[in-house]
């Protein structure tokens, strides 16, 4: 009798554990500014001369394939046994560059699809969404154009996750700080206004929308374009479904960074989520500690000027060194 009782108890425990494992499946989202992923074909409509075989950087097919293989290496390393479900990329020049990355790099066996639109950016660089079709099925995508000046479009994609929940994704690359932070701030504010307008329209259709906003914002989590215009605030204990929470502010407060400028690490690359995604009772959710900077040793090199380490770039000044990018990838774990 005692043996039978123990057997029933162990069986119940095993079923409970299996049930918990089924509930805690991972859905990984990555954001990565890959820095100047240019093909070697001249685009007469953009200023891509710097990254051509005849350009000042002597960009060629060998350097191009090294760049794409490096991007593939980073994404494969982030995913480990399971490729990231969604990847937002910044500074992609062309459809050809994406086709080569997904079909002819070491990523070719992973089955990635992508969404890309040409933007009016002067240099021709765009944002792209890559996704695993068995984990995310897009149902709608559109660009959000900034009419007042030429810059990268924002990319909005909505789709279904594996558990049939709807996820709204925004991939962003805000205008740079070229010319000075204050001198260029109005451009980032303008883009943040357009982004907030689209976010509001999503909330109007669904107050409990699951939203992830990611990319390179060229501003920090405390800058006005993020806190005042986009209204993305540091996480609190009382999450509201129609509010935006900036998970990068948690990392920034701990001294982490995805980009190094004049010896200081900062979180230019951010993950912003709607409050519904921070509700553990939601069908798909995350926590305030589920955003990370991916910083393995192979992405870094000694910082001889400011000490410590810095991202290992493709070029050190004008000297080619075959590195990766001036930004580190950031990632967010969702659970369902």
C-alpha positions, 0 to 999 in steps of 0.5 A, a space after each residue: 500500500 505504501 509503495 503504491 502511494 509513493 508511486 502515485 505521489 511521484 507520478 503526480 510530481 512528474 506530471 507537475 514538473 512537465 506541465 511547468 516545463 511546457 509553460 516556460 518556453 522561450 521566445 528570444 528577441 534580438 536587436 543589433 546595429 551591425 554597423 555598415 553592412 553594405 554590399 559591393 554594388 553601386 546604388 546610384 540613388 544613395 551615397 554608398 561610394 565609401 563602401 565600394 571597391 573604388 571607395 576610400 575603404 576599398 570595400 570588396 567581396 572578401 570584406 563583405 562576406 567576412 562582414 556577413 559571416 560575422 553577423 551570422 556568428 553573433 546571431 548563432 552564438 546568441 541563440 545557442 541551441 535555439 535560433 532567436 525568434 525575432 531579430 531587428 537589424 540596423 544599418 542594412 544597405 539592401 535587399 541583396 545584403 539580406 538575401 546573402 545573409 539569410 541564404 549564403 551565410 552560416 545562417 542558411 540552414 536556420 530558415 530565417 525570413 525577413 521584412 525589408 523596405 528601402 528608406 530615403 536615408 541618404 546613405 541607403 541604410 535601413 532597418 530589417 526584421 528577421 524572423 523564424 517562421 515556425 515561431 512568428 508569423 507576420 500578418 501585417 507590416 508597414 513603414 512609418 516615414 518621417 516626412 520632414 527630413 530624410 532618415 531611416 523609416 521605422 518598421 512596424 510588424 504585427 504577427 502571431 507567436 507560437 501560442 497564437 498570441 499577437 505581438 506588435 514589433 517596432 524596429 527603429 534607428 533614430 537619427 544620429 548625433 552627428 553635429 552634436 547631441 543638442 543640435 540634432 535632438 529635434 530630429 530624434 524628437 520628431 521621429 519619437 513623435 511619429 513612433 508614439 502616434 503609431 503606438 497610440 493607434 495600436 493601443 486604440 485597437 487593443 488596450 492590452 496590446 503586446 508591444 516590443 519597441 527595439 533598435 538604436 535610438 541614438 539617445 539614452 533611456 533618460 533623454 527627452 525623446 524617450 521619456 517625454 515624447 515616446 513616454 517610455 519610463 523605467 519599470 515600476 511595480 505597478 505596470 499599466 497595460 497601455 504604458 511603455 516601460 524601458 527595460 534598458 533603463 534597468 541595465 543603464 542604472 547598473 552601468 551596462 552599455 551597448 555602445 561606448 563613447 569617450 570611455 563611457 558605456 551607454 544604452 543606445 540600444 533599447 528594448 521597450 515593452 508595453 505593460 501587458 508584457 510585464 504581466 506574469 498572467 499574460 499568455 506571453 510575458 517577460 520581466 524587468 530582468 530579462 533584457 541583456 547585453 550580449 558581450 562575449 570576449 570575441 566581440 570586444 578588444 582592449 580600449 587603449 585610450 580609455 582603458 577597459 574594453 570596447 566593441 571590436 569594429 570592422 574598421 579601426 579608423 580607416 584601418 580594416 581589422 575584420 571586426 563586428 560593429 561599434 554596438 553590442 547586440 541586446 536581447 530580450 527573453 519572452 516566456 510563454 
